[in-house]
Amino acid sequence: MPNNAVPNSTSHAAERVRGFLASPRTMLIGGRWVPAASGETFESLDPATGRVLTTVPAGGAPDVDRAVAAAERAFDDPAWRDLTPLERGRMLDRLADLIEENADELALLEAQDNGKPVAVARMVDVGASVKLFRYFAGWPSKLEGSTIPVSPRAGMRVLNYTVHEPVGVVGAIVPWNFPMSMACWKLAPALAAGNTVVLKPAEETSLSTLRLGELVAEAGFPDGVVNIVTGYGRVAGQAIADHGRIAKVAFTGSTEVGRTVARAATGNLKKVTLELGGKSPNIVLPDADPELVARGAADAIFFNQGQVCTAGSRLYVHEKIYDDVLAAVVERAKSIVVGPGTDPATQMGPLVSARQRDRVAGYVRSGTEEGGRIAVGGGRPDGLDSAYDDGYFLAPTVFEDTDHGMRVVQEEIFGPVLVAMNWRDEDDLVAKANDTPYGLSAGVWTNDVRAAHRIAGAIKAGTVWVNCYNLTDPASPFGGFKQSGWGREMGREVLGNYTETKSVWVNLT
């Protein structure tokens, strides 16, 4: 299979992807596609084969400087600054149209670059991106201020009102697990509020974001409104976090790197939002249906190869139904078709990189060394074609006989590894569910509505799903408690992160 091979079964989309990969990629700065100032590049690899897809610029601080300067010019340019709210909304809608029109190509490119199943990329990554721009296209005309009945000094008549203004240049740093949709989580509200953006995709998965940049230009956004700088996080990402003329940074990634971003932002006290890690409890009450739970629990941990910040990685099942639920989860894990993301039959693809595969495998070793027992998985899946011998595959894995002192229970693994535990006392259950530095999400499975509300209220997490898992929507805020982050993505709440509130006082006396 040649380096840039794409399955023939997707015809036109495959041809477009082959064409996109046929030449080295460049960065989008000020409306122009340019190499890194240093001329350096790095390779983008296919996780299913380990082979090179194409090369990408290794941008650095000079490139971030160029992008910030371009974003500043665009922010002050009447072509962007003076657009009416309805015109800005129409531009966002046009971008949604273009993503939808190119959905098959974008999904195949995402599957090849990230490793995820193409069906997941089509439904989740591309589908969510379209919905985000559709939703936020309605917001520019609704960013309303207030008139406030203030009480000035006696004898004065004062009009006090507020307006919401864009913050300026936004730096957006996005992860590799949902490359394009995470970029859109930042772009859509930032642009709706009238900002300009310097966007850095993850070095492992830059390709769909660069293709998105082409669609941004096609949608008619003025030059410099959206800039894309590719490169390593420790270089280009750090330069964005450090930059004194970036007004706000939106970061999604690990808690460890989030701390670095927060420290760097103190230089000019830029606004920061952080969507970070999780170690989410998935709680099963004794009245739940074991088969329904098994389906939901398997989806919660094995979706996107477990490379999800909300992954339901800790499964707490009441002792009365623990054996039934665990047996059903194990059977589901065994039935998952593991293969290259570009194969339509694949249900779980490879991990994103050799480094990530080795990291997750290290946790599997740690779990067994600390006394856990592997009920299924733990190694490379059987039955893969020899063409994928160098791919970064790991079978769906389930641990039992675990306790709260183990690393696999306490730390975020970010892979297809589930730890299962039983419980008897609800107070002890809640204490253990909250016994983690994270607080991103949780699941509850029960037919008892009172118990569902009671436990949802006791769990310290930004999102709690009841009898479902991993549902999100552009209209609903998303984010975490504790070390799972600062602020919220999506919904009405996110717009406060991309605007400044100005209070205006007018003496009418």
ROFI-135015 format. One record per residue (C-alpha): residue in three letters; z, y, x. Coordinates in pm, whole numbers, padded with zeros to 5 digits, always signed. Layout:
REM residues N
AlaZYX;...
END
This chain:
REM residues 509
Met+00000+00000+00000;Pro-00102+00335+00161;Asn+00157+00607+00216;Asn+00050+00819-00080;Ala-00016+00526-00311;Val+00043+00578-00682;Pro-00006+00298-00937;Asn-00351+00305-01099;Ser-00209+00243-01445;Thr-00142+00612-01511;Ser-00505+00726-01451;His-00528+01106-01479;Ala-00162+01171-01396;Ala-00188+00937-01096;Glu-00496+01122-00971;Arg-00313+01453-00998;Val-00012+01318-00808;Arg-00236+01174-00536;Gly-00402+01512-00502;Phe-00066+01688-00482;Leu+00055+01453-00208;Ala-00269+01460-00010;Ser-00179+01766+00196;Pro+00144+01907+00344;Arg+00337+02120+00099;Thr+00435+02484+00148;Met+00704+02716+00006;Leu+00670+02981-00265;Ile+00777+03326-00142;Gly+00665+03650-00305;Gly+00386+03477-00496;Arg+00235+03319-00182;Trp+00249+02961-00060;Val+00369+02975+00299;Pro+00502+02748+00576;Ala+00848+02789+00724;Ala+00875+03076+00972;Ser+00963+02820+01240;Gly+00667+02600+01154;Glu+00904+02304+01125;Thr+00865+02039+00857;Phe+01036+01722+00742;Glu+00911+01411+00567;Ser+00952+01336+00198;Leu+00997+00960+00158;Asp+00930+00718-00125;Pro+01270+00551-00196;Ala+01098+00234-00317;Thr+00914+00173+00010;Gly+01067+00405+00270;Arg+00717+00535+00341;Val+00611+00897+00383;Leu+00478+01074+00074;Thr+00404+01409+00236;Thr+00569+01674+00453;Val+00772+01974+00337;Pro+00866+02297+00522;Ala+01208+02302+00687;Gly+01300+02652+00581;Gly+01583+02843+00744;Ala+01763+03178+00736;Pro+01447+03384+00810;Asp+01273+03222+00514;Val+01570+03290+00287;Asp+01561+03653+00407;Arg+01190+03675+00316;Ala+01257+03520-00024;Val+01548+03753-00099;Ala+01337+04056-00003;Ala+01060+03934-00234;Ala+01308+03875-00516;Glu+01454+04224-00470;Arg+01110+04383-00492;Ala+01030+04184-00803;Phe+01364+04275-00963;Asp+01283+04646-00930;Asp+00915+04612-01017;Pro+00830+04746-01365;Ala+00608+04439-01412;Trp+00931+04239-01453;Arg+01204+04498-01504;Asp+01034+04670-01798;Leu+00923+04363-01990;Thr+01052+04374-02344;Pro+01293+04097-02441;Leu+01029+03937-02662;Glu+00773+03945-02380;Arg+01019+03780-02143;Gly+01090+03516-02407;Arg+00719+03449-02453;Met+00684+03396-02078;Leu+00960+03136-02083;Asp+00793+02967-02379;Arg+00463+02961-02191;Leu+00631+02785-01900;Ala+00773+02528-02144;Asp+00419+02473-02275;Leu+00286+02411-01924;Ile+00563+02165-01839;Glu+00485+01979-02160;Glu+00112+01978-02088;Asn+00172+01833-01740;Ala+00453+01599-01843;Asp+00295+01272-01729;Glu+00212+01409-01386;Leu+00557+01564-01339;Ala+00731+01244-01448;Leu+00527+01027-01212;Leu+00584+01267-00925;Glu+00958+01267-00997;Ala+00967+00887-01014;Gln+00787+00855-00683;Asp+00995+01116-00500;Asn+01337+01033-00648;Gly+01301+00663-00730;Lys+01409+00681-01094;Pro+01214+00494-01364;Val+00912+00694-01477;Ala+01019+00654-01842;Val+01354+00818-01760;Ala+01179+01096-01571;Arg+00946+01155-01866;Met+01216+01155-02133;Val+01510+01310-01950;Asp+01392+01520-01655;Val+01070+01656-01805;Gly+01196+01651-02164;Ala+01514+01839-02078;Ser+01319+02100-01880;Val+01096+02175-02178;Lys+01397+02203-02411;Leu+01580+02435-02170;Phe+01298+02688-02155;Arg+01241+02665-02530;Tyr+01610+02733-02597;Phe+01654+03017-02350;Ala+01325+03176-02457;Gly+01514+03286-02767;Trp+01795+03458-02580;Pro+01642+03773-02422;Ser+01632+03945-02761;Lys+01989+03841-02842;Leu+02184+03962-02538;Glu+02367+04216-02750;Gly+02649+04449-02652;Ser+02927+04585-02872;Thr+03050+04915-03008;Ile+03426+04929-02958;Pro+03672+05137-03166;Val+03870+05285-02875;Ser+04170+05521-02900;Pro+04117+05817-02661;Arg+04339+06122-02619;Ala+04427+06318-02933;Gly+04146+06543-03049;Met+03868+06354-02870;Arg+03586+06171-03041;Val+03440+05900-02817;Leu+03164+05646-02853;Asn+03227+05336-02641;Tyr+02967+05063-02617;Thr+02878+04777-02384;Val+02547+04652-02248;His+02465+04334-02057;Glu+02254+04379-01744;Pro+02109+04119-01507;Val+02309+04062-01189;Gly+02005+04086-00958;Val+01895+03818-00714;Val+02027+03471-00796;Gly+02049+03193-00540;Ala+02014+02848-00697;Ile+02091+02531-00502;Val+02011+02208-00684;Pro+02078+01837-00619;Trp+01850+01537-00575;Asn+01957+01326-00874;Phe+01776+01531-01143;Pro+01559+01755-00924;Met+01342+01942-01172;Ser+01576+01952-01471;Met+01867+02078-01257;Ala+01639+02352-01124;Cys+01559+02445-01484;Trp+01930+02448-01574;Lys+01950+02746-01336;Leu+01609+02905-01380;Ala+01601+02923-01759;Pro+01919+03130-01817;Ala+01872+03335-01500;Leu+01521+03441-01604;Ala+01620+03489-01969;Ala+01878+03744-01852;Gly+01617+03928-01642;Asn+01718+03816-01292;Thr+01499+03702-01004;Val+01565+03374-00823;Val+01563+03214-00480;Leu+01569+02840-00548;Lys+01642+02566-00294;Pro+01572+02208-00401;Ala+01745+01916-00230;Glu+01569+01807+00090;Glu+01537+01452-00044;Thr+01349+01560-00358;Ser+01157+01885-00324;Leu+00823+01783-00472;Ser+00867+01827-00849;Thr+01027+02167-00792;Leu+00731+02279-00581;Arg+00495+02163-00857;Leu+00711+02356-01104;Gly+00657+02663-00885;Glu+00282+02630-00940;Leu+00341+02626-01315;Val+00566+02935-01289;Ala+00274+03123-01137;Glu+00034+02985-01399;Ala+00270+03102-01675;Gly+00225+03460-01557;Phe+00560+03540-01396;Pro+00516+03832-01156;Asp+00512+03754-00784;Gly+00860+03717-00638;Val+01043+03655-00964;Val+01079+03288-00865;Asn+01085+03191-00497;Ile+01129+02836-00367;Val+01262+02773-00017;Thr+01271+02410+00092;Gly+01492+02289+00374;Tyr+01817+02125+00468;Gly+02134+02217+00282;Arg+02326+02290+00601;Val+02058+02544+00701;Ala+01868+02691+00405;Gly+02144+02622+00153;Gln+02405+02776+00381;Ala+02182+03081+00431;Ile+02167+03132+00053;Ala+02544+03097+00015;Asp+02604+03340+00304;His+02342+03599+00210;Gly+02484+03946+00156;Arg+02211+04059-00087;Ile+02229+03761-00322;Ala+02443+03861-00620;Lys+02516+03517-00762;Val+02494+03155-00647;Ala+02458+02863-00888;Phe+02526+02533-00716;Thr+02519+02173-00835;Gly+02625+01901-00594;Ser+02924+01739-00434;Thr+03274+01885-00449;Glu+03287+01890-00069;Val+02977+02107-00040;Gly+03091+02315-00337;Arg+03397+02420-00138;Thr+03169+02533+00146;Val+02957+02738-00097;Ala+03268+02900-00245;Arg+03402+02995+00098;Ala+03068+03141+00203;Ala+03043+03350-00115;Thr+03352+03549-00020;Gly+03143+03747+00229;Asn+03004+03981-00036;Leu+03215+03844-00324;Lys+02905+03717-00504;Lys+02944+03545-00839;Val+02964+03166-00805;Thr+02929+02880-01049;Leu+02981+02524-00929;Glu+02889+02204-01113;Leu+03045+01935-00895;Gly+03150+01572-00885;Gly+03322+01339-01127;Lys+03498+01006-01161;Ser+03474+00973-01534;Pro+03690+00738-01744;Asn+03519+00539-02018;Ile+03796+00431-02257;Val+03772+00142-02502;Leu+04023+00099-02786;Pro+04101-00245-02934;Asp+03905-00188-03257;Ala+03575-00116-03079;Asp+03275-00351-03106;Pro+03241-00529-02766;Glu+02862-00550-02783;Leu+02824-00182-02873;Val+03068-00089-02597;Ala+02889-00307-02343;Arg+02559-00136-02416;Gly+02716+00209-02390;Ala+02922+00127-02083;Ala+02621-00018-01899;Asp+02411+00287-01981;Ala+02695+00515-01873;Ile+02710+00371-01521;Phe+02362+00230-01449;Phe+02154+00516-01593;Asn+01969+00693-01311;Gln+02097+00427-01066;Gly+02451+00557-01121;Gln+02352+00875-00942;Val+02497+01095-01215;Cys+02797+01326-01182;Thr+02913+01218-01530;Ala+02868+00845-01465;Gly+03121+00637-01659;Ser+03238+00471-01339;Arg+03592+00375-01452;Leu+03595+00143-01754;Tyr+03935+00108-01926;Val+03931-00166-02191;His+04225-00262-02410;Glu+04360-00600-02306;Lys+04283-00755-02647;Ile+03908-00725-02598;Tyr+03885-00687-02219;Asp+03740-01032-02151;Asp+03477-00998-02424;Val+03369-00652-02314;Leu+03359-00741-01945;Ala+03152-01052-02010;Ala+02905-00850-02218;Val+02878-00575-01954;Val+02815-00835-01682;Glu+02538-00993-01888;Arg+02378-00656-01942;Ala+02397-00580-01569;Lys+02226-00913-01494;Ser+01944-00834-01739;Ile+01852-00494-01591;Val+01505-00494-01433;Val+01532-00334-01088;Gly+01216-00215-00918;Pro+01009+00085-00809;Gly+01040+00384-01039;Thr+00663+00407-01083;Asp+00648+00062-01247;Pro+00672+00108-01627;Ala+00875-00216-01650;Thr+01151-00085-01421;Gln+01486-00004-01585;Met+01671+00087-01265;Gly+01506+00212-00947;Pro+01616+00240-00586;Leu+01880+00481-00464;Val+01740+00811-00341;Ser+01769+00751+00035;Ala+01877+00503+00300;Arg+02180+00722+00364;Gln+02284+00706-00002;Arg+02226+00331-00021;Asp+02442+00278+00290;Arg+02712+00506+00149;Val+02731+00313-00178;Ala+02720-00021+00006;Gly+03016+00101+00210;Tyr+03215+00151-00108;Val+03124-00201-00223;Arg+03262-00338+00105;Ser+03574-00125+00070;Gly+03632-00255-00283;Thr+03625-00618-00173;Glu+03836-00550+00135;Glu+04103-00387-00085;Gly+04121-00684-00317;Gly+03863-00615-00587;Arg+03643-00895-00712;Ile+03271-00852-00770;Ala+03178-00990-01112;Val+02807-00921-01063;Gly+02583-00752-00806;Gly+02712-00612-00481;Gly+02396-00650-00275;Arg+02020-00620-00280;Pro+01867-00740-00609;Asp+01666-01062-00614;Gly+01301-01091-00705;Leu+01160-00772-00553;Asp+00806-00782-00419;Ser+00782-00782-00038;Ala+00609-00442-00058;Tyr+00954-00301-00132;Asp+01145-00471+00150;Asp+01218-00132+00307;Gly+01320+00032-00020;Tyr+01672+00154-00090;Phe+01770-00094-00362;Leu+02115-00204-00475;Ala+02183-00435-00769;Pro+02396-00319-01065;Thr+02752-00397-00959;Val+03071-00454-01155;Phe+03419-00484-01001;Glu+03725-00630-01166;Asp+04080-00691-01038;Thr+04097-00328-00926;Asp+04392-00088-00926;His+04442+00285-00889;Gly+04515+00274-00520;Met+04163+00162-00432;Arg+03896+00398-00302;Val+03643+00258-00551;Val+03874+00371-00831;Gln+03971+00711-00687;Glu+03654+00841-00518;Glu+03312+00930-00652;Ile+03066+00660-00544;Phe+02749+00806-00701;Gly+02580+00472-00737;Pro+02552+00175-00976;Val+02909+00053-00923;Leu+03152+00008-01214;Val+03524-00064-01182;Ala+03676-00234-01488;Met+04048-00234-01575;Asn+04253-00334-01879;Trp+04526-00133-02048;Arg+04803-00183-02303;Asp+04998+00144-02344;Glu+04813+00457-02454;Asp+05035+00701-02263;Asp+04986+00502-01944;Leu+04612+00489-02013;Val+04585+00868-02046;Ala+04791+00920-01731;Lys+04561+00692-01534;Ala+04246+00841-01684;Asn+04364+01185-01568;Asp+04481+01053-01229;Thr+04188+01192-01030;Pro+04097+01528-00876;Tyr+03798+01542-01108;Gly+03764+01644-01470;Leu+03397+01647-01559;Ser+03358+01404-01849;Ala+03497+01104-02035;Gly+03403+00854-02305;Val+03607+00709-02592;Trp+03498+00407-02799;Thr+03679+00347-03128;Asn+03643+00344-03506;Asp+03981+00518-03545;Val+03897+00887-03584;Arg+04256+00998-03537;Ala+04287+00805-03212;Ala+03953+00944-03095;His+04067+01304-03147;Arg+04409+01233-02999;Ile+04271+01086-02677;Ala+03990+01342-02650;Gly+04253+01614-02666;Ala+04466+01450-02397;Ile+04185+01391-02143;Lys+04139+01671-01890;Ala+03760+01693-01886;Gly+03490+01944-01974;Thr+03300+01698-02194;Val+03430+01406-02400;Trp+03185+01172-02574;Val+03305+00957-02865;Asn+03102+00641-02936;Cys+02819+00775-02721;Tyr+02770+00881-02360;Asn+02569+01120-02141;Leu+02443+01337-02428;Thr+02363+01696-02334;Asp+02177+01979-02503;Pro+02072+02330-02392;Ala+02282+02476-02675;Ser+02605+02305-02564;Pro+02808+02421-02261;Phe+02850+02175-01975;Gly+03095+02181-01683;Gly+03422+02051-01555;Phe+03795+02092-01518;Lys+03985+02073-01187;Gln+03766+01996-00884;Ser+03462+01927-01099;Gly+03362+02290-01082;Trp+03376+02652-01192;Gly+03204+02791-01500;Arg+02962+02629-01741;Glu+02594+02547-01752;Met+02382+02584-02067;Gly+02474+02722-02407;Arg+02580+03078-02485;Glu+02852+03060-02219;Val+02616+03028-01923;Leu+02459+03371-01984;Gly+02780+03544-01881;Asn+02725+03401-01532;Tyr+02389+03579-01502;Thr+02482+03919-01646;Glu+02717+04206-01575;Thr+02889+04386-01862;Lys+02872+04765-01845;Ser+03106+04979-02058;Val+02968+05323-02148;Trp+03195+05608-02273;Val+03038+05910-02442;Asn+03247+06215-02530;Leu+03129+06338-02872;Thr+03386+06614-02907;
END
